[in-house]
Amino acid sequence: MTIDARTLLPIAERAVSIASEIIRTKAPGVVTAKGDRDMATEVDYAVEHAVREFLSRETPEIGFLGEEEGVSRTGDGLMWALDPVDGTANFLHGIPLCGVSLGLVDKDMPTLGVIDLPFLNLSYSAVEGAGAQANGSHIQVSDARDLETAIVAIGDYAVGKNAQEQNKPRLALTQELAARVQRIRMFGSAAIDLAWVADGKIDANIMLSNNPWDTAAGVIIAREAGATVIDLDGSPHSMNAHATIAASPKLVADLVELIAEAREATRHSQHTAE
C-alpha cells in the first residue's frame, strides 16, 4: 500500500487530541496489574478504545497495534502503533511526565509520529522528509559535541520476570554514564525521552529495550529533528531493534563505545560470578 504520510498527519493529530482530552479530564480509575510492578489504568484502556475506533473509521485500510490489547486490525504493510498513556506510573502518581504516543509504521520503519504531553502543554509531530515540530514550531536536535557536557536520559529499569538479569547491563550502563556525562535523567516515558532529544532539551537517550508503541512516534520525530537513532550495534533503528539510542550526531560514536564498555563489564561480572 502506498500512502503519502503527510495526508495522514491531520488524522493522527485528531486521534491524539481525543486521547489527550481523556487523559486530562479523567481520573486513573481502577488499576489492572499486568505483571510485577507493571499496570494499566482505566484511562489507558479508554484512550486505546477511543483512538482505535476513530482510526478504524478514518483509516480502515491501516492496521492498528495498541500497547494494552495488541493488534486489533492488520493492514497491508502499514500499522498505527499507539501507547495510550506513556508513563502510566507517572500518571497514576500525579506526575505530569506522561502523554500519548501515536506512530505510523511502514513495514519496520516509522514514517509519521505525534506525541502529546497534555499536562505540559507540549505537542510534537513529524512526517518523514518534512522535519519535526513542537507546538507548530520547527525543532532541532542539540549540537552537543562531548559527553562531559551532555545530559543523557535512560529508560526505566526492568520489572517482572528476569528483571534482575535484565537490569545488570542497565546498572552497568548507569555506572559508565555517571562517570562520563554531565547529568543522567530518568523521566519514565519513552515518548518524552525521544521528543526531548528532538527538541534539544536533552542530548541523548538510551533505552535497552524497544517496543513499537513506545518508540514509533518518538523515533521519527527525533530523526526528523536531526538526531541519529540506532540499535545497539550502531545499525539504523527499526521496529525490530533490540534497543533505542537517539542522540545528537556528534555524540553517537562515544555513546556506542560507552555502551560496549558497559556490556563488557556485565559479561566480565557474570564470568567472575561463575
Protein Blocks (a to p, Z undefined) as FASTA:
>chain_A
ZZdfklmmmmmmmmmmmmmmmmmmpcfbjaddfbehiacdfklmmmmmmmmmmmmmmmmm
bccddfklopabdcehiacdddfbghklmmmnopabbcddddddehjacfbdcdddfkno
pacdddehiapaeehiacdddfbfbfklpccddddddehehklmmmmmmmmmmmmmmmmm
mbdcdehpaklmmmmmmnomambdcdfbdcfklmmmmmmmmmmnopacddfkopacdfkb
fbdcdddfklmmmmmmmmmmmmmmmmmmmmmmZZ
